[in-house]
Amino acid sequence: MSGARTVPGPGSGTRAGYVPSARGAAAGRRIGIALIHGLWRPRVLGAWRVPAAGPVILAGNHRHNVDGPVLMGTAPRPVHFLVKQEAFTGPLDPFLRGVGQIGVDRTTADRGAILRGLGVLDNGGVLGIFPEGTRSEGDFAELRSGLAYFAVRSGAPVVPVAVLGTAEARGRAIPALPPLRGRVDVVFGEPFQAGDGSGRRTRAALDEATLRIRERLTAHLAVARRDTGRD
């Protein structure tokens, strides 16, 4: 896996910091495909809606720790996820960095993580975000403003994603995992622009974008549940 690539600083008109490895994310996708198909029976709907090239933000609901790996193994393009910094411990630290994931301190405005995420989008990559910030009921009821910031600042389209079945409790052979060989549904929605087209990055503009995002993600989740027959 290649290392992260340096990006010139603000003085040259681009982002400071470094861009996580695109080759690493591609390797992570291959690992995710093997993992997901080896442990569960994924059913992927609407993957064709993800733009084949250019910057994209995947915004998924989050009910289980495996939601990230599930998306890595089912998305049609390699994904750089924003991952809580607490996960970067022990052997997971070099592994997560090696597969192009981005650690983020959720207790503050993590400038390093922001720059790395924007760098991914600047280079036409795919940034994965769970906008609820942590595991929850997975219904997008509480969204943090981070997704709106990335979307408005970069201009990248947002693709809503519903991951359904990972929180299923019945039939678990391993308590920490969804039932082995159980079906997991991943439904990709239509891409949309979170901003209003004005280019504003004010607090009011970000608040409006967050509301717009919540409406689109909530509507997509309802459609995904209806189409899959899942909770």
N, C-alpha and C positions, 0 to 999 in steps of 0.2 A: 504494500500500500504506500502511496506517495505521501509526503508530508504536506502540511498546510502551506499555501502560497501567500507570500507577502503582498500586501496591497499598499500603494503609496499613501502618504498621509494627507490630511485635509488641505495642506498648502498646494498640492497638485490637483485639487479638485475632485479627489476620490476619497473613499473611506480609509480611516486609519485601521490598524490591526491586521489580521490575516483572514483569509478565506479558508474554511475547512476543506479538506481534500475531497474533490469530486470523485476521484478514483476510489477513495475510501468509501464514500457513500454508495458507489456502484457495487463494491464488494459487500457492503452491509446489506444491500438489496438481495444479492445472491444468497447470503446467509439466511436472510428473512424468508425467502421463498422456500428454501430447504426446510427450515424450521416449521413454518406454517403448514406446509403440505405434509410434513412428517407427523405432526401432532394432531392436526385438526382437518376438517373438510371445509375449506374456505369457498364461499360463493361471492364472486365479485360482480357488481352491477354498475354500469355507467362509467367504466374506466376510460372509455373513449372521450368522455367530456373533459378530461385533463388535457390542457394544451400540450402538444407534442414537443414544443420548443419554447424558449423564453422563460422569464421569471414567473413563478406561480407560488401561491401560498395555499397549502392544504390545511384546512381547519376542521379538526375532528372532535367528537365528543369523547369523554374519558371516564370509563367506569372500572377499568381493570389495568393492572400494571403491564399486561401483554398487549395493550392497544397499540403502543408504539411499534413493537416488532411486527404486529399484524399488518399495520399500515406499510411498514417498510417492505414487507414481503408481498403485498398486493397492489401497491401503487405502480402505475406503468412507467414511472421514472424514479431514479434514485432520490431519496429524500434526506435532507439535513434537518433533524428535529431539534427543537429547543428542549433540553432535558434538565430536570432539577439537578443542581450542583451536588446534592447529597448522594446521587447515584454514582458519582465519579470517585469511587473509593476502591482500594485494593486492586485486583486484576481487572475490574471493570473500567478503571480510569483509562489505561492505555488502549483498551479495546474500543470503548466508546469514542475516544478521540480518533483512533485509527479508522473507524468506519464513518468519520465525518460528522459526528453529532456535536452539539453545542451545549456546554454546561451553562446554566443560568442561575444566579442567586435571586431567589424569589422574594427576598426580604428587602430588596432595594432596586433602584433603577440601574441595572447591571450594564454599564456602558460597553464593556468588552463584548458581552453577548449580543448587545444591540448592533455593534459594528460588524460582528461576524455574520449575524443574520442578514443585515443589509448587504454585506459583501457577497453572500450567496446569491441574493436576488440581483445585485448589480451584474453578476457574471452569468445571469440567465438560468440559475438553478432553482430547485424546489425547496422551499422552507416549510417544515411541518410544525404546526402549533396546536396545542390543546388550549383553547382560549379561556377555559374555566380555571386554568392555572394549576389544578390538582385534580385527583380523582374525586368524582361527585356522583350525583344521580345520572349524569350524562345527558341532561336535557337542555343544556345551554342556558339555564336560568340565571346563572351569575357569570358574567363575562368580565374579564379584566380588559384594560384599555390597550394592552400590548399588541394584540392583533391589529387593531385599528391603526396604531402608530406605524407598524411595518407596512400595512396596505396603503395608507395615505402617503407615507414618505416615499415608498418605492414606486407606487402606481401599479404594482403587480395585481393581477386578478386573484380573487379568493375562490377556491373550490371547496364547498362544504362536503364533509365526509361523515357518514354515520357508520359506526362500528357496533354491530349488534350480536349478542350471543356470548361475549367474553365474560360477562358477569353471571352467566347461568350457573346455579349452585347444584342443581340435581345431577347426580351421576358422576360427581368428581372423584377420581381415583387419587388425585393429588390435590389436597385442599387449596393450595395456592394457585392452581391452574384451572382454566375451564375444562369441562369434561373431555378427556382424550378422544379423538376421532369424532368429536361433536362438530356440528355445523356452526361456522362463524360467517356472518354476512357483513360485507363491506360495500357500501353504496355511495358512489361519487355523484355529486350534484352539478348543476350548471355553474360555470364560473361567473363572477360578477365583480363589479368595481365597488369598493367600500366608500370611496370618496364621492363628493357631490360634483366633481368636475371643476371646482374653483381653484384647486391647488392649495387651499388654506390648510395650515397645520396648527391652528390655534386649539386651545383646550375645548372650546365650543365645537369646533369642527371634528375633533376626535371623539367627543361625546356623541355627536350626531352619527358619526361613522360606526361607533360601537352599537348604537341602537339599530342602525340599518343592518349591521352584521347579525345581531341577535335575531332579528326578524327573519332574515334569510336562512340562517342555520336552523332555527326552530321549525320553520316551514319545511325545510328539507328533511329534518328528522321525522316529522309527522308522515311525510310521503314515504320515506324509507321503511318506517314501521308498518305502514299500510301495505306496501308492495311485498314485504318479506313475511308479514304475519308475525313479527317479533315485537317484544316489549322494548 
